[in-house]
Amino acid sequence: MVIPQQAEFFYKGKWSPACDDALVDCLIMLKEERDVSTTVYPAWFLLTASDWIKNKVSVVFSEFELKDRIDMLRKRYYTFKAVLRLRGAYWNPQMKAVVAPQESWDNMLKMNEFAGAYFYDEEPIWARLACVFRFDDVKVEGQKEVVVISDNTEEMRVNEVDVSANVGGEEEVNSPVVFPGPKVRRKLFDADPQPNDRESSSEPGIYFIDLTSDGNLRAREENGRILYQPPKPYDDGAGTLHFKSPRASSCGSNSPMNLRKP
């Protein structure tokens, strides 16, 4: 099989490598200025490109001619990508060609005769075509890749919760699902607390011995502390103030206190 040279596939009529360069450069410039990501270009893109090519190369193209040429450039872009995916093929930058087994070339040419454009040479404006028609990562066999391994390694804990990405397109932040553990009753206080305001630290039910006013002893059981108001002095008419404990106990005395007025 005789395969023509690349120029026979690419250039016919008024088209030349210089015209392709001017067209592609203009499309890249317009996409960057207008922040356009589409690969289907409006009519005013084509009219602007026509003026651009006229000023750069002095060749005039109509809107329809430019549209057909863009379709041709798109065909070149995707065909070269397909050639790079041939079994056993790799891109050799030094040779500026795609190296592949003959069997792979034969199968490819049966399906797409236009692939013969890359039998001898690579795509000359591949990088710029990728900018025009979106660049999909192409793994070229035989190409050397440098893998940089970072030393900033973070250990993943076992109990760390993995929050999956939101599905559905809505931007919503959800907290991780936390399942409650078993309920545990906590004993905050003793079942039968003891009062801590007793006069004595003795256990409840302690017996006290009181000395009554007639001089007799009387047993008394205290279950808690009762705070009594201090006694008020009273005047017996003789100018003497008398103070008497309201309740005699082991801690106090019922002996009267005699205070004289000054």
C-alpha positions as CSV (number, residue, x, y, z in Angstrom):
1,M,0.0,0.0,0.0
2,V,1.4,3.4,-1.0
3,I,0.6,6.0,1.6
4,P,0.8,9.7,0.4
5,Q,2.8,12.3,2.3
6,Q,1.1,14.3,5.0
7,A,0.8,17.5,2.9
8,E,-1.5,15.7,0.4
9,F,-4.0,15.0,3.2
10,F,-3.9,18.4,4.8
11,Y,-3.6,21.2,2.2
12,K,-5.8,21.7,-0.8
13,G,-6.7,24.9,-2.6
14,K,-5.8,28.1,-0.8
15,W,-5.0,26.4,2.5
16,S,-1.4,26.2,3.7
17,P,0.5,25.7,7.0
18,A,0.6,29.5,7.4
19,C,-3.1,29.8,7.0
20,D,-3.7,27.0,9.5
21,D,-1.4,28.7,12.0
22,A,-3.2,32.1,11.6
23,L,-6.6,30.4,12.0
24,V,-5.7,28.4,15.1
25,D,-3.9,31.4,16.8
26,C,-7.0,33.6,16.2
27,L,-9.4,31.0,17.7
28,I,-7.2,30.5,20.8
29,M,-7.0,34.3,21.3
30,L,-10.8,34.7,21.0
31,K,-11.4,31.8,23.4
32,E,-9.1,33.4,26.0
33,E,-10.6,36.9,25.6
34,R,-14.2,35.8,25.8
35,D,-13.7,32.9,28.2
36,V,-15.4,30.5,25.9
37,S,-15.1,26.7,26.4
38,T,-17.3,25.5,23.6
39,T,-15.7,24.0,20.4
40,V,-18.6,25.2,18.2
41,Y,-17.7,28.7,17.3
42,P,-20.3,31.4,16.4
43,A,-20.4,33.3,13.2
44,W,-18.6,36.4,14.5
45,F,-15.7,34.2,15.6
46,L,-15.4,33.1,11.9
47,L,-15.6,36.7,10.6
48,T,-13.0,37.9,13.0
49,A,-10.7,35.0,12.0
50,S,-11.2,35.9,8.3
51,D,-10.0,39.4,8.9
52,W,-7.1,38.0,11.0
53,I,-5.9,35.6,8.3
54,K,-6.2,38.4,5.7
55,N,-4.0,40.7,7.7
56,K,-1.4,37.9,8.5
57,V,-1.3,35.9,5.3
58,S,-3.0,38.1,2.7
59,V,-5.5,35.3,1.9
60,V,-9.3,35.9,2.0
61,F,-11.6,33.1,3.2
62,S,-15.4,33.1,3.5
63,E,-17.3,32.2,6.6
64,F,-18.3,28.8,5.1
65,E,-14.7,28.0,4.1
66,L,-13.5,28.7,7.6
67,K,-16.2,26.5,9.0
68,D,-15.2,23.6,6.8
69,R,-11.5,24.2,7.8
70,I,-12.3,24.0,11.5
71,D,-14.1,20.7,10.9
72,M,-10.9,19.6,9.1
73,L,-8.7,20.6,12.0
74,R,-11.1,18.8,14.4
75,K,-10.7,15.7,12.3
76,R,-6.9,15.9,12.4
77,Y,-7.0,16.3,16.2
78,Y,-9.1,13.3,16.9
79,T,-7.5,11.1,14.3
80,F,-4.0,11.7,15.8
81,K,-5.4,10.8,19.2
82,A,-6.6,7.6,17.8
83,V,-3.3,6.8,16.2
84,L,-1.6,7.4,19.6
85,R,-3.8,4.7,21.0
86,L,-2.8,2.0,18.5
87,R,-1.5,-1.2,20.0
88,G,2.2,-0.9,20.6
89,A,2.4,2.7,19.4
90,Y,4.3,5.5,20.9
91,W,5.2,9.1,20.0
92,N,8.8,9.7,19.4
93,P,9.5,13.4,19.8
94,Q,13.1,13.1,18.4
95,M,11.8,11.5,15.2
96,K,8.7,13.7,15.1
97,A,6.7,10.6,14.3
98,V,4.4,7.9,15.8
99,V,6.1,4.5,15.9
100,A,3.8,1.5,15.8
101,P,3.9,-2.1,14.5
102,Q,2.9,-2.6,10.9
103,E,-0.1,-4.8,11.9
104,S,-1.5,-2.0,14.0
105,W,-1.1,0.4,11.1
106,D,-2.8,-1.9,8.7
107,N,-5.8,-2.3,10.9
108,M,-6.0,1.4,11.5
109,L,-5.8,2.3,7.8
110,K,-8.6,-0.1,7.0
111,M,-10.9,1.7,9.4
112,N,-9.7,5.3,8.7
113,E,-7.7,6.1,5.6
114,F,-7.1,9.6,6.9
115,A,-4.8,8.1,9.6
116,G,-2.2,7.7,6.8
117,A,-1.5,11.4,7.3
118,Y,0.5,10.4,10.4
119,F,2.2,7.3,9.0
120,Y,5.4,9.4,8.3
121,D,5.0,12.5,10.4
122,E,3.4,13.7,13.7
123,E,0.7,16.3,13.9
124,P,2.6,19.6,13.5
125,I,0.3,21.8,15.5
126,W,-0.9,19.2,18.0
127,A,-0.5,21.4,21.1
128,R,-2.5,24.3,19.7
129,L,-5.2,22.0,18.4
130,A,-5.5,20.7,21.9
131,C,-6.2,24.2,23.1
132,V,-8.8,24.7,20.4
133,F,-10.7,21.4,20.8
134,R,-10.0,20.7,24.5
135,F,-7.1,18.7,25.6
136,D,-7.9,15.2,26.9
137,D,-5.0,13.6,28.7
138,V,-3.4,11.1,26.3
139,K,-1.0,8.5,27.7
140,V,1.7,8.0,25.1
141,E,3.4,4.7,25.4
142,G,7.2,5.0,25.7
143,Q,6.9,8.5,27.1
144,K,8.9,9.1,30.2
145,E,6.9,10.2,33.3
146,V,8.3,11.6,36.5
147,V,6.4,10.6,39.6
148,V,7.0,12.9,42.6
149,I,6.3,11.2,45.9
150,S,5.5,13.6,48.7
151,D,7.0,13.0,52.1
152,N,4.1,14.8,53.8
153,T,2.3,11.5,54.7
154,E,-0.7,11.7,57.0
155,E,-1.8,8.6,58.8
156,M,-5.5,7.8,58.5
157,R,-7.1,6.8,61.7
158,V,-9.4,3.8,61.8
159,N,-12.2,5.6,63.5
160,E,-12.2,8.5,61.1
161,V,-15.5,9.1,59.4
162,D,-15.5,9.2,55.6
163,V,-18.1,11.7,54.3
164,S,-19.1,10.8,50.8
165,A,-19.5,13.4,48.1
166,N,-22.9,14.9,47.6
167,V,-24.9,13.3,44.8
168,G,-27.5,15.3,42.9
169,G,-25.7,18.5,42.3
170,E,-27.0,20.4,45.3
171,E,-24.4,22.1,47.5
172,E,-25.3,20.9,50.9
173,V,-23.1,20.2,53.9
174,N,-24.2,17.4,56.1
175,S,-22.7,16.3,59.4
176,P,-21.5,12.7,59.7
177,V,-24.1,10.3,60.9
178,V,-23.6,9.5,64.5
179,F,-25.4,6.5,66.0
180,P,-26.3,7.0,69.8
181,G,-24.8,4.5,72.2
182,P,-26.7,2.5,74.8
183,K,-28.4,4.6,77.5
184,V,-26.7,4.5,80.9
185,R,-28.3,5.7,84.1
186,R,-25.8,7.7,86.1
187,K,-26.2,8.0,89.9
188,L,-25.6,11.6,90.7
189,F,-26.5,11.5,94.4
190,D,-26.7,9.0,97.2
191,A,-30.0,7.3,97.6
192,D,-30.4,8.5,101.2
193,P,-28.3,11.6,101.7
194,Q,-27.4,12.6,105.2
195,P,-27.7,16.2,106.4
196,N,-24.4,17.9,106.7
197,D,-25.6,20.7,109.0
198,R,-25.9,18.9,112.2
199,E,-24.2,20.2,115.4
200,S,-22.4,16.9,115.7
201,S,-20.9,14.7,113.1
202,S,-22.3,11.6,114.9
203,E,-24.6,9.2,113.0
204,P,-28.3,10.0,113.2
205,G,-30.1,8.6,116.2
206,I,-27.5,9.7,118.8
207,Y,-28.8,10.3,122.3
208,F,-27.9,13.5,124.1
209,I,-28.3,14.1,127.9
210,D,-30.0,17.3,128.8
211,L,-29.8,18.9,132.2
212,T,-33.3,20.3,133.0
213,S,-34.0,23.4,135.0
214,D,-34.9,21.4,138.0
215,G,-31.5,19.7,138.0
216,N,-32.6,16.4,136.6
217,L,-31.1,14.6,133.5
218,R,-33.2,13.8,130.5
219,A,-32.2,11.7,127.5
220,R,-32.9,13.2,124.0
221,E,-32.5,11.8,120.5
222,E,-31.3,14.2,117.8
223,N,-32.1,13.3,114.1
224,G,-30.8,16.6,112.7
225,R,-29.8,20.0,113.6
226,I,-32.3,22.7,114.7
227,L,-31.0,26.2,114.7
228,Y,-32.6,28.3,117.5
229,Q,-32.6,32.0,117.6
230,P,-30.3,33.5,120.2
231,P,-32.2,34.4,123.5
232,K,-33.4,37.9,124.0
233,P,-32.4,39.6,127.3
234,Y,-35.2,40.3,129.7
235,D,-35.3,42.7,132.5
236,D,-36.4,41.4,135.9
237,G,-37.1,44.9,137.2
238,A,-34.0,45.1,139.4
239,G,-31.8,46.6,136.6
240,T,-30.2,43.3,135.7
241,L,-30.4,41.8,132.2
242,H,-30.7,38.0,132.2
243,F,-29.6,35.7,129.3
244,K,-30.6,32.0,129.4
245,S,-30.0,29.3,126.9
246,P,-33.3,28.4,125.3
247,R,-32.3,24.7,125.3
248,A,-29.8,23.1,127.6
249,S,-27.7,20.4,126.1
250,S,-24.3,18.8,126.4
251,C,-23.0,21.7,124.4
252,G,-24.5,24.5,126.5
253,S,-25.5,25.4,130.0
254,N,-28.7,26.7,131.5
255,S,-26.8,28.8,134.1
256,P,-28.0,32.3,133.9
257,M,-25.6,35.0,132.8
258,N,-25.9,38.2,134.8
259,L,-25.0,41.3,133.1
260,R,-25.4,44.6,134.8
261,K,-26.3,47.8,133.0
262,P,-23.6,50.4,133.2
